[in-house]
Amino acid sequence: MFRTLTAAAAVAALSTLALSSAFAQTAASAPKAKAAAKKTVAKTAEPVSATNDNLGPGQLSMADRVLTGVADCEFKEKVDVEKIPGHSGNFKVTYEHKTYVMVPEETTTGAIRLVDTAGAVVWIQIPMKSMLMNQKEHHRLVDNCMEDEQRIAVQATQQAGTNAGALAPQVAPPGTVNTSAAAVNAAVANTAAPGSTVTTTQTTTTTTVTTQVPPAVKNSAATPSTAASGMWK
């Protein structure tokens, strides 16, 4: 009788130990399962860019004006713009290890707009610089990006401003020309024929100058516009 009870107790103890071990393994694997589920949901929710081969003639014409290569931006950041082989008008734009597939969007301003096919960002190219903007949050991701052609255009503009004074006509500065009545009479007398009578009339002209002061302009970089993604259309 005693031996039977001891054997039953041992079996019960082993069963309890097995259940405890199984419960511990289940509890340990639960956090890993939750983390994997969260990771799967986050990966699924992220938009994915895809190529678009249904571009119109205007978009394809604009694609020919897109500058490609690595653009140097503010704060020593870089944006890489590359053509996608086999997909006319499609570009791969890489910034901060993220890659977007972008296609041209026709504009009325002459600016180049590359729009992410997933709707996340937009790349705007104007003669002096380019910028990458977040379409959903309406703010700039990076600004003052320049390819070689844009850098040359900026240098040419700066050089033209430096040479403006040398290229301007020589005009006597105000106050250096004697316009008094005596000076005018003397100048006329010197050019009159000998023996002729010179009559001079002095006319006083009053000129009114109206100066218009333009309204103050806020710094767009400090206070980004809420319609930033719609600019340069």
Summary of the structure (lengths in Angstrom):
residues: 233
radius of gyration: 38.6
end to end distance: 94.6
largest distance: 164.5
contacts: 511
relative contact order: 0.10
helix: 37%
strand: 21%
